[in-house]
Amino acid sequence: MAKGHFSDQLIWRQPLLGEVSKVPAGLRDWLLNSGSLTRRLQQASDGQLSVEVLNQSVQLPRFSERRVLALAPRQLALIREVLLFGRGKPWVYARSVIPLKTLTGRLRKLRHLDSRPLGALLFSDPTMSREPLEWTCIPANNSATLNPKLPPYNQPIWGRRSVFKLSAKPLLVCEMFLPGFKPDEHSIK
């Protein structure tokens, strides 16, 4: 994979039946489930879920992100990158792209999530709608393109993304399952 941003180099796919077989069996349900990932991670970690904010700043979104959000080339967004830890282990890297035009009115609160998971807020909002999920895979040893603060991983990293709308205002959430993500089988619901 050439040097650059992972989201501009990856092929994002909608979960068509024939292609889902490429996803490791233990991750399929996690990648394709349209419910609250935060809620499922809290259950799988026996309530031991924490969030570490890696970065939160106003930036230009990547090309792939602008395209899926239908943003103009110079339109800014709040970019939030976090690690979700389950039982003290890094399970999920998440990148949220919230256009500045979304951060108005009652949604201004999205600027100040601190170490709270975005998913909890999204799924508690009665105006929330979600576009279809897309999934992708970063080949082994290319994971440094996720975030420079993360180590390279010697195995593929599977992830998903989708556009959410709160009061018809869009934001993009990308979630990448890190190699340390090993929830117990009894936790998958």
Secondary structure, DSSP 8 states (H G I E B T S, - for coil): --SS-HHHHS--B---HHHHTTS-HHHHHHHH--S-HHHHHHHHTTT-EEEEEEEEEEE---HHHHHHHT--TT--EEEEEEEEEETTEEEEEEEEEEEGGGSSGGGGGGGG-TTS-HHHHHHH-TT-EE---EEEEE-TT-GGGT-TTS---SS-EEEEEEEEEETTEEEEEEEEE-TT----GGG--
